[in-house]
Amino acid sequence: MTWDAELDAIGLLCPLPVLKARKRISSLPPGGVLRLLATDPAAHVDVPHYCAEAGHTLLETAEEGETLVFLIRKKG
């Protein structure tokens, strides 16, 4: 799958990955896809919760080694 923007939040701890994702996704057009990379284990819970609260769609969650990868489609 392709994405429109990528955010490297590797090494950042809760709540920074979600806060940075919220800021980055706001600059995308409706329907745009953000690829978020994170290593904070709390991101497994925080990112899906953020998507549900904000109305975005969590398209995919994967692991690449110790890195968590999320694909988020902006609402609209």
C-alpha positions in Angstrom: 0.0 0.0 0.0 1.1 3.5 -0.7 1.0 6.5 1.7 1.0 10.2 1.4 3.3 11.1 4.4 5.4 9.2 6.9 6.1 10.1 10.5 9.1 8.6 12.3 8.2 8.5 16.0 10.8 5.8 16.8 12.2 6.3 20.3 9.4 8.6 21.4 7.3 7.6 24.4 3.6 8.1 25.1 1.9 10.4 24.3 4.3 11.9 21.8 3.7 9.4 18.9 0.0 10.2 18.9 0.5 13.9 19.4 2.9 14.1 16.5 0.6 11.9 14.3 -2.3 14.2 15.1 -0.3 17.3 14.0 1.1 15.6 10.9 -2.3 14.1 9.7 -3.9 17.6 10.0 -1.8 18.7 7.1 -3.0 15.9 4.8 -6.1 16.2 2.6 -9.2 14.2 3.5 -8.5 10.5 2.6 -4.8 11.0 2.8 -2.7 8.2 4.4 -0.1 8.6 7.1 2.5 5.9 7.8 3.5 6.1 11.4 6.6 4.3 12.8 6.9 3.9 16.6 8.7 1.8 19.1 6.6 2.6 22.2 4.7 -0.5 23.2 1.8 1.7 24.3 1.3 2.7 20.7 -0.6 -0.6 20.2 -3.3 0.8 22.4 -2.9 4.6 21.8 -3.0 4.7 18.0 -6.2 2.7 17.5 -7.8 4.7 20.3 -6.7 8.0 18.7 -8.1 6.9 15.3 -11.5 5.9 16.8 -11.8 9.1 18.7 -10.7 11.3 15.8 -12.8 9.4 13.2 -9.8 8.3 11.1 -9.4 4.8 9.8 -6.6 2.5 11.0 -5.9 0.6 7.7 -3.1 -1.6 8.9 -0.9 -2.4 11.9 2.3 -4.3 11.4 5.6 -5.0 13.1 9.0 -4.6 11.3 11.4 -5.9 13.8 10.9 -3.8 17.0 9.2 -1.1 15.0 5.4 -0.8 15.0 4.0 0.4 11.7 0.5 2.0 11.4 -1.2 3.1 8.3 -3.9 5.7 9.1 -6.4 7.2 6.6 -7.6 10.7 7.4 -11.3 11.0 7.8 -13.3 12.6 5.0 
